[in-house]
Amino acid sequence: MKYRTVFDIIGPIMIGPSSSHTAGAARIGRAARTIFGRQPKRAIITLYGSFAKTYRGHGTDVALAGGLLDFDTFDKRMVQSLDIAREEGMEIIFRESEELTDHPNTARIRLEDEEGEVEVVGVSIGGGKMEIIELNGFDLKLSGNDPVLLVLHQDQYGAVASVATVLAKHQINIGFMQVSRKEKGSQALMSIETDQKVEEEVQAAIRSLPGIHAVTIL
């Protein structure tokens, strides 16, 4: 594992007893909310492995709720997050699964409201770090350390090239791109790490392209 700074070794500034079960979980919840684009009305959270066995004792439920409320790991409101979520009308349902997963600290989060729904799978990998490994059934590997442009699109000829052309027109360099699809000709997902910020104007230009279903920044 590569460490970028000393803080990757000593862990994050956080509220809670465990960098993996608290800080990492909070960041998974916050990433899910960012992808959803707003505060959800309902969250169904399925926990696996050690998350499922110890989530109440280690405050994983509190941390996930705090992340969904857009609280950072050190936010003092984190300890009241379940109560705050209830007061703000967010229903949170926790489920425990005995299904085996590749990582012991895994959470599947389904967010819903009257405008839509999204399902995210995240893992807490230690030291407060996390990865998003699945979005609506598409395989991913996002750390959340760098901005990522997510583009849901129809799997068709020219889709990737048209998005790259828009970025090039606005002098935005692609550092890394990953494209995944469920099956040929169905929906596909681009995850694009860029060296420059992708402004709303650029996002709007990508949304206007043929075959583009949704655009968001994580």
Backbone bond lengths (Angstrom), bond angles and torsions (degrees), N, CA, C in turn:
res aa  C-N    CA-C-N  psi(-1)  N-CA   C-N-CA  omega(-1)  CA-C   N-CA-C  phi
1 M - - - 1.467 - - 1.527 109.91 -
2 K 1.324 118.60 135.46 1.446 122.72 179.71 1.524 110.22 -91.01
3 Y 1.345 116.80 139.08 1.455 122.17 176.55 1.522 108.44 -112.03
4 R 1.330 116.83 125.05 1.456 121.16 -178.29 1.516 111.37 -82.64
5 T 1.329 117.73 -37.61 1.450 122.25 -178.41 1.509 109.34 -141.26
6 V 1.329 116.23 170.97 1.462 121.05 177.39 1.517 111.40 -62.87
7 F 1.351 117.52 -25.16 1.459 120.83 -179.19 1.522 112.13 -69.94
8 D 1.334 117.56 -19.99 1.458 120.60 174.15 1.521 110.98 -69.90
9 I 1.347 116.46 -22.41 1.461 121.09 -178.74 1.521 111.13 -91.69
10 I 1.346 117.41 -46.67 1.458 119.58 -176.46 1.513 112.71 -84.35
11 G 1.322 116.96 -11.45 1.455 119.67 176.43 1.507 112.97 96.18
12 P 1.335 117.66 170.43 1.461 122.55 -175.16 1.521 112.26 -86.12
13 I 1.341 115.20 164.88 1.462 120.34 167.82 1.519 106.33 -76.00
14 M 1.344 116.35 126.22 1.463 116.85 -171.27 1.513 111.43 -155.48
15 I 1.325 114.43 159.99 1.451 123.58 167.88 1.526 106.44 -97.64
16 G 1.330 118.02 124.55 1.461 119.08 177.89 1.513 112.87 127.80
17 P 1.327 116.76 166.04 1.458 121.42 -172.05 1.513 116.17 -86.36
18 S 1.331 119.91 -14.48 1.455 120.39 -169.27 1.516 110.92 -142.42
19 S 1.341 115.87 128.42 1.462 118.87 178.91 1.520 111.31 -65.87
20 S 1.341 117.00 -36.41 1.465 120.23 -179.45 1.520 111.73 -76.08
21 H 1.343 116.22 -46.53 1.460 120.02 -172.32 1.524 113.18 -87.57
22 T 1.326 116.87 -17.13 1.466 119.37 -178.35 1.531 111.30 -113.11
23 A 1.338 117.33 -64.75 1.468 120.02 -177.27 1.526 111.38 -63.52
24 G 1.330 116.33 -46.54 1.466 119.00 179.01 1.509 112.11 -61.73
25 A 1.339 116.11 -40.96 1.465 120.53 179.19 1.524 110.95 -64.69
26 A 1.329 117.06 -40.61 1.471 120.37 178.95 1.525 110.63 -61.23
27 R 1.312 116.29 -38.81 1.463 120.05 -179.25 1.526 111.40 -72.13
28 I 1.324 117.46 -32.26 1.462 119.84 174.14 1.527 109.58 -63.26
29 G 1.336 116.21 -47.70 1.459 120.24 179.33 1.514 112.47 -61.15
30 R 1.316 116.58 -40.58 1.462 120.26 -178.65 1.531 111.21 -69.18
31 A 1.337 116.29 -37.74 1.468 119.71 176.97 1.523 110.60 -64.65
32 A 1.339 116.69 -40.76 1.468 120.49 178.53 1.522 110.20 -61.24
33 R 1.318 117.16 -42.97 1.469 120.70 178.56 1.531 110.88 -63.38
34 T 1.344 116.59 -41.90 1.460 120.34 179.60 1.512 111.05 -61.13
35 I 1.326 116.85 -42.99 1.461 120.75 178.32 1.531 110.32 -64.12
36 F 1.332 116.54 -40.24 1.464 121.22 179.22 1.520 111.21 -66.53
37 G 1.331 115.71 -32.18 1.460 121.05 174.54 1.507 115.89 92.12
38 R 1.334 117.77 0.91 1.458 120.99 -177.78 1.532 107.79 -171.14
39 Q 1.323 115.96 173.52 1.461 119.58 176.77 1.525 109.44 -76.82
40 P 1.321 117.85 125.89 1.463 120.18 -176.77 1.526 112.03 -76.75
41 K 1.315 115.88 161.11 1.458 121.11 172.92 1.533 110.71 -84.86
42 R 1.334 116.12 -29.51 1.458 120.55 -175.89 1.521 109.73 -143.83
43 A 1.321 115.99 138.43 1.462 121.78 177.06 1.522 108.60 -131.61
44 I 1.325 115.79 124.93 1.464 121.52 174.54 1.524 106.49 -109.31
45 I 1.318 117.03 114.29 1.466 122.05 -173.57 1.520 109.39 -114.68
46 T 1.330 116.03 117.40 1.456 121.68 177.13 1.523 108.39 -102.64
47 L 1.326 115.73 126.68 1.463 121.68 -176.64 1.517 110.27 -108.79
48 Y 1.340 115.33 142.62 1.455 121.40 -177.33 1.531 110.06 -125.61
49 G 1.331 116.13 159.98 1.450 121.36 173.14 1.509 113.52 59.76
50 S 1.330 116.27 -135.73 1.463 120.46 -178.42 1.517 111.87 -67.63
51 F 1.330 117.39 -28.10 1.464 119.47 173.85 1.533 110.14 -57.65
52 A 1.326 116.77 -44.62 1.463 121.00 -177.26 1.519 111.58 -67.42
53 K 1.332 116.48 -33.94 1.466 120.39 -175.07 1.522 113.37 -80.50
54 T 1.339 117.23 -30.77 1.469 119.22 -169.82 1.527 114.31 -126.70
55 Y 1.332 118.11 12.81 1.466 118.84 -168.89 1.526 113.91 -62.93
56 R 1.328 117.66 -32.69 1.474 118.57 179.21 1.527 110.82 -73.56
57 G 1.315 117.12 -45.17 1.463 120.87 -177.96 1.514 113.20 -66.61
58 H 1.326 117.62 -33.19 1.460 121.63 -177.89 1.525 113.07 -96.02
59 G 1.315 117.25 0.42 1.462 120.33 177.09 1.513 114.12 75.16
60 T 1.340 117.24 21.27 1.459 120.09 179.20 1.519 111.33 -64.54
61 D 1.339 116.82 -37.44 1.467 120.16 178.24 1.520 111.22 -64.12
62 V 1.323 116.15 -41.28 1.460 121.61 178.26 1.534 110.33 -64.10
63 A 1.340 115.29 -42.85 1.463 120.36 -178.05 1.524 112.03 -66.37
64 L 1.328 117.21 -43.95 1.459 120.41 178.78 1.527 110.92 -61.72
65 A 1.334 116.32 -43.03 1.462 120.51 177.37 1.519 110.95 -62.06
66 G 1.337 116.59 -41.38 1.467 120.16 177.81 1.513 112.23 -61.49
67 G 1.335 115.64 -41.58 1.458 119.08 177.33 1.517 112.22 -62.08
68 L 1.331 116.42 -40.15 1.468 120.23 178.65 1.525 111.63 -66.37
69 L 1.332 116.24 -23.69 1.465 121.09 175.73 1.525 111.85 -86.79
70 D 1.338 116.47 1.59 1.469 123.41 179.30 1.525 112.16 74.05
71 F 1.346 117.86 27.02 1.460 121.69 175.70 1.527 109.12 -83.96
72 D 1.330 116.39 139.27 1.461 120.41 173.02 1.524 109.38 -77.94
73 T 1.333 116.89 169.31 1.470 120.99 -174.00 1.530 113.32 -62.55
74 F 1.336 117.19 -26.40 1.468 121.04 -177.15 1.526 112.98 -99.79
75 D 1.326 117.96 4.04 1.461 121.52 -178.31 1.533 109.88 -67.05
76 K 1.322 117.03 125.55 1.467 121.26 -176.36 1.525 112.52 -66.77
77 R 1.329 116.81 -17.32 1.463 119.84 177.49 1.522 112.25 -74.33
78 M 1.333 116.18 -10.46 1.460 120.99 -175.60 1.530 111.88 -54.04
79 V 1.323 117.77 -40.45 1.468 120.69 -174.74 1.530 112.17 -67.46
80 Q 1.330 117.37 -21.30 1.467 121.01 177.42 1.527 112.48 -103.42
81 S 1.324 117.46 15.65 1.469 120.59 -170.12 1.523 113.43 -61.19
82 L 1.318 118.35 -38.07 1.466 119.74 179.49 1.525 110.83 -64.24
83 D 1.324 116.49 -41.18 1.469 120.41 177.90 1.529 110.75 -67.81
84 I 1.336 116.63 -41.66 1.460 120.50 -179.38 1.521 110.36 -64.52
85 A 1.336 116.70 -42.02 1.466 120.48 178.31 1.522 110.54 -59.95
86 R 1.323 116.51 -42.70 1.467 121.02 179.68 1.536 109.97 -63.47
87 E 1.337 116.63 -43.80 1.460 120.61 -179.83 1.529 112.12 -63.93
88 E 1.331 116.38 -31.15 1.464 120.52 -178.27 1.528 112.36 -90.25
89 G 1.329 116.24 6.46 1.453 120.16 174.37 1.517 115.31 82.17
90 M 1.337 117.19 18.78 1.452 120.37 177.25 1.530 109.43 -95.70
91 E 1.306 116.62 118.44 1.458 121.38 177.26 1.530 108.88 -87.46
92 I 1.338 116.32 127.02 1.467 120.89 179.73 1.522 108.74 -122.47
93 I 1.314 116.25 123.32 1.463 122.61 -179.89 1.526 108.34 -115.40
94 F 1.331 116.66 125.21 1.464 121.53 178.06 1.526 109.67 -104.11
95 R 1.317 115.19 134.04 1.454 121.34 177.25 1.527 109.37 -127.50
96 E 1.319 116.24 142.02 1.464 121.71 178.58 1.520 108.90 -105.31
97 S 1.332 116.20 132.91 1.455 121.38 -179.88 1.533 110.20 -120.00
98 E 1.322 115.57 141.61 1.460 121.03 174.95 1.525 111.99 -95.19
99 E 1.327 116.20 2.18 1.465 120.57 178.64 1.530 109.96 -62.58
100 L 1.333 116.81 137.09 1.454 121.40 178.93 1.521 110.33 -77.20
101 T 1.328 116.22 137.01 1.458 121.92 177.56 1.527 109.12 -125.04
102 D 1.330 115.29 166.37 1.465 119.34 -179.30 1.522 112.11 -67.42
103 H 1.329 116.67 -26.94 1.470 120.52 -179.57 1.521 109.09 -125.90
104 P 1.342 118.54 138.38 1.471 120.60 -176.15 1.523 114.95 -69.94
105 N 1.333 117.53 -24.86 1.466 120.65 -179.13 1.523 109.47 -104.71
106 T 1.328 115.45 75.97 1.464 120.98 -174.18 1.525 110.67 -120.07
107 A 1.335 115.46 137.52 1.464 120.98 176.97 1.526 109.38 -132.71
108 R 1.325 115.91 132.03 1.463 122.26 173.03 1.521 107.49 -105.66
109 I 1.323 116.91 121.29 1.458 122.02 -174.08 1.524 109.84 -118.53
110 R 1.310 115.70 119.57 1.466 121.24 175.90 1.531 108.06 -108.86
111 L 1.331 115.92 120.36 1.456 122.05 -178.09 1.522 109.43 -110.80
112 E 1.340 115.34 138.20 1.459 119.86 -175.26 1.528 110.71 -140.86
113 D 1.325 115.40 149.14 1.457 123.14 163.91 1.525 107.39 -157.60
114 E 1.338 116.45 -171.19 1.458 119.36 -175.58 1.529 112.69 -69.62
115 E 1.326 117.27 -14.78 1.467 120.75 -177.92 1.527 113.12 -93.13
116 G 1.332 117.53 -19.55 1.464 118.34 -178.43 1.506 112.26 164.67
117 E 1.322 114.73 -168.65 1.456 121.04 -178.63 1.521 109.84 -151.05
118 V 1.315 115.85 157.99 1.459 121.70 177.99 1.523 107.77 -150.56
119 E 1.328 116.41 148.54 1.465 120.82 178.31 1.525 109.04 -127.58
120 V 1.318 115.44 126.61 1.458 123.05 -175.55 1.519 109.07 -125.42
121 V 1.331 117.10 139.66 1.459 122.00 172.59 1.525 107.80 -115.98
122 G 1.330 115.79 125.96 1.455 120.66 179.42 1.503 111.58 -128.52
123 V 1.337 116.35 153.53 1.458 122.07 176.45 1.518 108.76 -126.89
124 S 1.332 115.89 142.01 1.455 122.17 175.45 1.520 107.43 -96.78
125 I 1.334 117.17 116.97 1.465 121.00 -168.82 1.522 113.56 -103.31
126 G 1.348 117.16 8.16 1.461 120.13 176.26 1.515 112.51 108.82
127 G 1.327 115.67 149.05 1.452 120.86 177.80 1.510 114.29 66.22
128 G 1.333 116.66 20.28 1.462 120.02 -178.87 1.508 113.84 84.43
129 K 1.331 117.18 0.02 1.461 120.71 -179.78 1.524 110.16 -89.39
130 M 1.326 115.36 154.95 1.462 120.31 -179.95 1.512 110.02 -144.73
131 E 1.321 115.57 166.83 1.457 121.85 173.04 1.516 108.92 -136.87
132 I 1.316 116.47 139.97 1.461 121.96 169.58 1.523 106.17 -92.21
133 I 1.337 116.75 119.02 1.467 120.38 -173.07 1.533 112.80 -109.53
134 E 1.339 116.33 -6.90 1.463 118.40 179.56 1.519 109.65 -155.91
135 L 1.318 116.45 140.53 1.465 122.59 175.64 1.519 108.43 -137.86
136 N 1.320 116.08 114.90 1.473 121.88 -179.70 1.527 112.50 49.95
137 G 1.343 115.35 39.20 1.456 120.26 177.23 1.512 114.92 88.84
138 F 1.338 118.03 -6.04 1.459 121.67 177.93 1.528 109.68 -92.02
139 D 1.324 117.07 135.30 1.459 121.39 177.79 1.521 110.11 -73.53
140 L 1.343 115.63 135.93 1.459 122.65 178.97 1.516 109.36 -139.82
141 K 1.322 115.12 171.97 1.453 121.02 168.72 1.518 107.22 -150.34
142 L 1.335 115.39 84.34 1.458 121.90 -176.45 1.515 109.94 -115.16
143 S 1.322 116.36 129.16 1.465 120.72 -179.56 1.516 112.37 -91.72
144 G 1.334 117.19 -21.90 1.459 119.86 -175.46 1.510 112.84 80.52
145 N 1.341 118.48 -0.17 1.459 120.84 179.16 1.523 112.05 -74.21
146 D 1.329 116.86 -32.22 1.455 121.94 -179.77 1.525 109.35 -122.13
147 P 1.350 117.45 149.70 1.468 119.68 178.18 1.518 111.16 -60.61
148 V 1.322 116.27 137.34 1.458 121.67 -179.98 1.525 108.44 -129.96
149 L 1.317 115.86 130.88 1.457 122.66 175.42 1.523 107.70 -90.43
150 L 1.331 116.59 121.20 1.460 122.01 178.53 1.522 109.12 -106.57
151 V 1.324 115.97 125.13 1.464 121.46 -177.36 1.522 108.74 -126.18
152 L 1.334 116.54 111.53 1.462 121.83 174.60 1.524 107.59 -89.81
153 H 1.323 116.50 126.27 1.460 119.12 -172.35 1.517 111.41 -148.47
154 Q 1.307 115.37 167.96 1.453 121.64 174.12 1.523 108.75 -75.96
155 D 1.312 115.97 134.93 1.454 120.19 178.47 1.526 108.62 -74.62
156 Q 1.324 115.48 95.32 1.463 120.61 -176.27 1.520 110.30 -147.46
157 Y 1.301 115.10 161.37 1.462 121.69 -179.10 1.532 110.77 -59.18
158 G 1.339 116.38 131.53 1.456 121.63 173.85 1.511 115.77 89.10
159 A 1.345 118.92 -6.63 1.468 120.46 -176.74 1.527 111.53 -63.23
160 V 1.320 116.74 -47.66 1.467 120.47 -179.52 1.520 110.38 -64.87
161 A 1.336 116.62 -43.35 1.468 120.63 -178.93 1.527 111.89 -62.97
162 S 1.327 117.15 -38.02 1.471 119.83 -178.14 1.527 111.11 -68.00
163 V 1.337 117.15 -38.81 1.468 120.04 177.30 1.528 109.81 -67.11
164 A 1.326 116.96 -43.57 1.462 120.62 178.64 1.524 111.35 -61.50
165 T 1.312 117.20 -35.84 1.461 121.67 179.06 1.525 111.34 -64.82
166 V 1.344 116.87 -42.29 1.467 120.39 177.51 1.526 110.36 -61.82
167 L 1.319 116.93 -44.16 1.467 120.46 179.69 1.527 110.63 -63.05
168 A 1.327 116.40 -43.12 1.466 120.23 179.55 1.525 111.44 -63.40
169 K 1.325 116.53 -39.69 1.469 121.28 179.18 1.522 111.09 -59.02
170 H 1.334 116.46 -34.53 1.467 120.82 -179.90 1.526 111.97 -96.83
171 Q 1.336 116.21 16.35 1.470 123.46 175.84 1.529 112.10 57.28
172 I 1.328 114.82 43.81 1.463 121.30 176.88 1.523 108.19 -108.64
173 N 1.327 115.74 120.89 1.458 120.81 -176.58 1.528 110.84 -90.54
174 I 1.332 115.30 137.60 1.465 121.29 178.41 1.524 109.31 -88.97
175 G 1.338 116.00 121.04 1.458 120.38 177.62 1.518 112.03 -86.28
176 F 1.329 115.45 -37.43 1.464 120.53 -179.41 1.522 108.21 -157.32
177 M 1.334 115.86 140.29 1.459 120.30 177.53 1.522 109.67 -135.08
178 Q 1.322 115.04 138.41 1.458 121.43 175.21 1.521 107.92 -131.15
179 V 1.333 116.73 133.99 1.461 121.79 178.13 1.525 108.61 -124.20
180 S 1.323 116.23 127.85 1.465 120.10 177.73 1.521 109.13 -130.74
181 R 1.329 115.72 151.12 1.458 120.73 179.00 1.525 108.77 -143.56
182 K 1.338 115.10 154.98 1.460 119.43 179.57 1.530 110.64 -80.11
183 E 1.329 115.55 -40.76 1.458 120.76 175.95 1.518 108.81 -160.04
184 K 1.311 117.13 159.60 1.447 122.70 -176.45 1.536 111.38 -58.95
185 G 1.347 115.08 128.28 1.454 120.91 177.02 1.513 115.32 85.32
186 S 1.344 118.04 -2.89 1.466 120.46 178.80 1.527 108.87 -96.73
187 Q 1.329 117.35 -153.83 1.453 119.76 178.11 1.526 110.52 -75.24
188 A 1.323 115.56 151.62 1.458 122.18 176.73 1.527 108.52 -138.42
189 L 1.326 115.73 164.89 1.458 120.70 -177.54 1.519 109.63 -133.09
190 M 1.334 115.76 125.50 1.463 121.78 171.31 1.531 108.56 -98.15
191 S 1.322 117.04 133.48 1.467 121.66 168.86 1.526 106.56 -119.21
192 I 1.317 116.01 119.88 1.467 121.62 -169.96 1.533 109.71 -125.89
193 E 1.338 116.38 117.48 1.460 121.18 172.26 1.523 108.21 -88.66
194 T 1.319 116.38 129.75 1.465 120.82 -176.35 1.526 111.10 -120.15
195 D 1.322 115.52 154.06 1.467 120.45 178.68 1.518 112.42 -82.18
196 Q 1.323 116.46 -20.17 1.465 120.71 179.28 1.531 109.71 -119.87
197 K 1.314 115.59 158.98 1.457 121.07 178.79 1.532 109.90 -67.69
198 V 1.327 115.62 136.04 1.463 120.68 177.54 1.525 107.85 -94.79
199 E 1.322 115.95 102.26 1.462 120.98 -175.82 1.532 110.61 -71.31
200 E 1.326 115.37 164.92 1.467 121.16 -178.85 1.523 111.45 -58.99
201 E 1.320 117.37 -34.90 1.469 121.24 178.36 1.531 110.48 -59.01
202 V 1.329 116.17 -41.62 1.468 120.93 -179.55 1.524 110.02 -71.10
203 Q 1.329 116.14 -41.39 1.466 119.67 177.28 1.529 110.62 -59.36
204 A 1.333 116.48 -42.07 1.469 120.84 179.60 1.524 111.11 -63.27
205 A 1.335 116.56 -38.74 1.459 120.28 178.82 1.527 110.90 -64.39
206 I 1.330 116.58 -37.11 1.469 120.52 178.25 1.531 109.90 -69.95
207 R 1.331 116.66 -40.56 1.478 120.12 178.89 1.530 112.10 -59.92
208 S 1.322 116.71 -30.59 1.465 120.97 -176.64 1.527 112.97 -78.86
209 L 1.330 117.73 -8.00 1.460 120.67 -178.39 1.523 110.76 -72.07
210 P 1.318 118.23 150.47 1.476 121.16 177.24 1.533 111.62 -61.72
211 G 1.316 115.81 135.52 1.458 120.53 175.49 1.506 116.08 84.04
212 I 1.339 117.46 2.01 1.472 120.86 179.42 1.519 108.96 -90.67
213 H 1.341 116.36 127.16 1.464 121.08 -177.84 1.532 112.94 -98.68
214 A 1.323 117.44 -38.06 1.469 120.06 -177.68 1.516 109.58 -159.21
215 V 1.341 115.82 149.11 1.467 122.49 179.01 1.514 107.32 -137.11
216 T 1.337 116.37 133.87 1.460 119.82 176.96 1.511 109.17 -151.19
217 I 1.338 115.85 162.46 1.468 122.27 177.85 1.525 108.48 -114.73
218 L 1.327 116.38 129.37 1.465 121.35 173.01 1.507 107.61 -106.47
